Amino acid sequence: MKTFEERFTAWVDGKLDGRELAEFEMELQTHEGAQGNKQEARRLGEFLRAYPAPPLSNPDFFNHQLFQRIAAETPRPPRPKAKPAFPSPLWRLISAGCFLLIAAGLLFKVLIPVGTPKDPASPYFAQVVEAWPATANVSATTVYRPEDNLTVVWLEGLEFIPASQQIQ
C-alpha cells in the first residue's frame, strides 16, 4: 500500500483515477488546507518547468557538500561505553606484580642450584701432585683418602715448624 505522501504526489500530478481518487479525496477531507497545498504544489511545478535549474559545473562536489551537511545535521546515537580490559588500574598493578613474582621464582629455580651435589665428593678438589722441600734433609710425602676427601702432607726431617704454620 502506498504512503500518504506518495498518494498526495500522485493526486497533485493528476495520476489518481477511479476508486483510488475517490478514497484519497475522502481522506483529504480530514486534512485542512489540502486544496491550498495542491494549488501551491502545482504552481511550484509550473515554475520549475518554466525556469529549470542551470546544469551544475561540478555535480560530484555538490553531492559531497550536500552529504557532508546532512551528516553534520543528523543526530548520532550515543556510542555504548567500552568496557576496560581490566576493571581498574589497581587490578593491572596486582596482575603485573603476580606475573613478576612467578617469573622471578622460575628464574631462581632454574638458575640457582638447590641442595647438595649428587657427587658426595667436594666440588672443590685439589690434588698434590709433587712436593719439593726447601732443604735437602727434609722429605715430603702426600697421602689422599677419597672416602674422607682428605689429603695429608707428611714432612720428615724438619727441625722446627714456624708458629704461623702450627696446627692448634
BELMOBEL-V715730 format. One line per field, one symbol per residue. ss: DSSP state (~ for helix, > for strand, _ for the rest). phi: phi as a letter, one per 40 degrees, with the letter a starting at -180 (. if undefined). psi: psi as a letter, one per 20 degrees, with the letter a starting at -180 (. if undefined). Layout:
ss->???
phi->???
psi->???
This chain:
ss->___~~~~~~~~~~____~~~~~~~~~~~_____~~~~~~~~~~~~~~~~~________~~~~~~~~~~~~~~~_______________~~~~~~~~~~~~~~~~~~~~~~~___________________________>>>>>>>____>>>>>>>______~~~___
phi->.ccccccccccccgccagccccccccccccccgcccccccccccccccccbccccccacccccccccccccccccccccccccccbcacccccccccccccccccccccccbcbgccccccccbbbbccabbccbccbbbbbbbbccbfbbbbcbbgccabdccbccb
psi->qqrggghgghggikiqrchhggghhghhhipqjhhghggghgggggghhhnqqqqphnhggggggghggghhippqqppqpppqgqhrhgggggggggghgggggggghghoqqaqqhpiqqinpqpogqpoqhqhjpqppqppohhilpppopppjphqpqhiiqp.
